[in-house]
Amino acid sequence: MGNLKDKYCIVGVGETDYSRNSGRSVRALGVEAVRKAMNDAGLKPDEIDGMLSYHGNDSTTAPAISHDLGMRLNFYMDCSGGGSSTEALVSLAIGLIENGNCHTVALYRSMNGYSEARIGGTPAAARPAAATITGPALESLSYGLSSAAQNFQFTFARHMYEYGTTSEQLATVKVIHSEHASNNPKAYYKKRVTVDDVLSSRWVVKPACHLLDCCVETDNATCIIITSADRARYLKQRPVHILSVAGRVGKPFQGMHYQCDPITRQAGYYGSRIVFRQAGVEPEDIQLTGCYDAFTFTPLLLFEGFGFARPGEGGDYITSGVMRLGGKRPNNTSGGHLCEAYTHGMNMVIENVRQLRHQADDSCPRWQEGIHTYDHREGGCRQVKDVELAMNMGWAMPALCSSLIMRR
Amino acid sequence: MTMYKGMRFVVSPVDSEHRGFYEHARQHRLMVQKCSDCGLLRGAPGAGCPFCTSLKWTWQQVSGKGTIYSYQIVTQAIQPAFRDWVPYAIVLVDLDEQRRVPWRNAEEGEYISVRMVANLVKPNDPTKPEDQENVAIGKRVEVCFIDLDDKLALPQFRLSNEPPEHTPWRAPV
């Protein structure tokens, strides 16, 4: 981001409850999340003039949300997209402020991801099974291939073949994230699990996805608010500064990326060059990561792609304990998509913002004052001590990534 | 109306990247797009040539022989239409034609092959999935077809009698 480093901040975050039965419209969820982020930042409705969202025809639009909160916008855009969109929209928001269209931008994702529109195409009450195969789906749905677990599985299987990556290594991702979630009162799954729990859960797609290798599906909305560092210093929260951002960075042959070897190379291979160079830091400097853990395999590939582990050594990175709370570089301290909630990427960014404020909303009685016990045992603290520098790694598929580096 | 596993199978008359593919399949020919300018083949349907940007292309018949490059076993009816198939295999097949062409930025170590996705089906019945124990990376396969009606067919792959390209590998699960 060159000279834009440190010029923009995340000043407000908010989310609804994480559930599987919201019983409310995506409009109601979205309004609540945006309002919470606005209040978190100490902003009034007329102090937000930009709005961005992303969706898969399962959300509500910025005109509806802004209407319900009495905002008049100078720019809005509702983008098609899922994973990797959070960081991409942060990038767009910075551009909107930089070019003078807006001064403060809210970005949100609202979804009834379990009760209304399940991402994998599995029928939910409000969205029946596909009855027609046409267009690009001729190449996939004709073969019973529609869900994310299926779409990514060729990469997962090939990685296991080429590098000997094991189900036990993958299960460890879920184990560690469940430990983190046990210290997160908001998490949908707060129970700690073992490697055996994962390996004995039923298969969804072999060879890499038992049920517990897959993330939770939930109903929720999430919101982040971005403004300039100049404005941020007058707001309610300690600003979290954006050092760099990369949004939707791809590999060649995006249309059918399995044509392009090595298929085990995540697009972070390219994204890392943008975020580390612009931020002026190295992977070794990062103290906290947030990975898009749609599956236990996706953090492994992101760690390799972004250079935290060499190709083929992601499994060792996971079992080394580095990414556990109390380790050198904890990952997904809220529990992430595997345990906290599925928000299409935003809850991991929200978590890193709270971590950098030193206000992880755990069970420590005085977390709001930034006072923590740092006792990471079950039901305890999940604040990373003295964390200054955090990174998010977004995933949409093996051939597409995004990233965000932030500092306290 | 063309149906497949209870779903409408609709190839629009203006779907220029798909129409010919399924019509040729009905003649039991597996086709890929061939660029009329640089001559390279494409593993996935597209409107332009990713190697040279040419918009001119023709259908080119390929042998239909290849090697399993990766695979998956679907053990749950994520799509209800496939309930009677579970567990079934989806395979990523490296076709014999045009393997590992260096991509433009050769220094990145990226190579482009002609790959197709299909189910691995029984050699004697393309409407039934192959047993999961028989699915492995490195095994040789050949194309076969499920006729949908008089005009369209769906290509599938089945294990061939050729020896495997390398020691076959399947996950120990």
Interface residues (C-beta under 8 A of the other chain):
Chain A: G120 G121 T122 P123 A129 A130 A131 T132 I133 T134 G135 L138 E139 S140 L141 S142 Y143 G144 L145 S146 S147 A149 Q150 Q153 F154 T155 A157 R158 M160 Y161 S167 R202 W203 V204 V205 K206 P207 A208 K251 P252 F253 G255 M256 Y258 Q259 C260 D261 P262 I263
Chain B: Y4 M7 R8 F9 V10 V11 S12 D15 H18 Y22 G43 A44 P45 G46 P50 Y69 S70 Y71 Q72 I73 V74 T75 Q76 I78 Q79 P80 A81 F82 W85 P87 Y88 I90 L92 R100 W103 R104 G109 E110 Y111 I112 S113 V114 R115 V117 A118 N119 Q132 I137 L154 W169 R170 A171 V173
